[in-house]
Amino acid sequence: MKSYVRALLVAMSTVVVGGCASMMIGSQPWFDQHDYGKKALAERASFDLSCAREQLQFLCVGPGSDCSSVGVSGCDKKATYEFVADRWVMNNAASATAAK
């Protein structure tokens, strides 16, 4: 009986830890699904760039396409944001994008 309980606990722990790993801060699933991810960045960038959320485009630019650093463009402007201490911080001045 003890070995059955131990095996069950190990299996449950593996599932829980595996589920958490897929939502690591900066991962694409975290950015797409977490309230602190794309949703919060869209709100912040919309204000900073004076651009409707629907017109914003996002590009994960962190190491290995990590989403803890994200480039945002829209309305002929662009900026880069870093996720720091549960909030998005612009790490460069918003600039105009090149004319097409």
C-alpha positions, 0 to 999 in steps of 0.5 A: 500500500505504501508503494502505491501511495508513494507512486501516486504522489510522485505521479501527481507531483510530476503533473503539477510541476509539468503544468507550472513549467509550461507557464513560466514567466516569459514563455509564449503560453504565459504571454498569450494566456496570463493577465500580466502578459499580452493583455497587460502589455496591450493596455500599457502600449496602447496608451504609450503609443496612442494607438488602439489595442487592435492595431498593435503587433507584438514580437517576442525579442528576448533571448531565444524569442523569450517573451519577457522582452517584447517589441510592440508596433502600431500606428507608425510607432514602435517601442520595446518593453521588459517585464519587470516585477509584475509589470511592463516597463518601456526600455526605450523611447517610442519612435516612429517606424520607417515609412513603407 
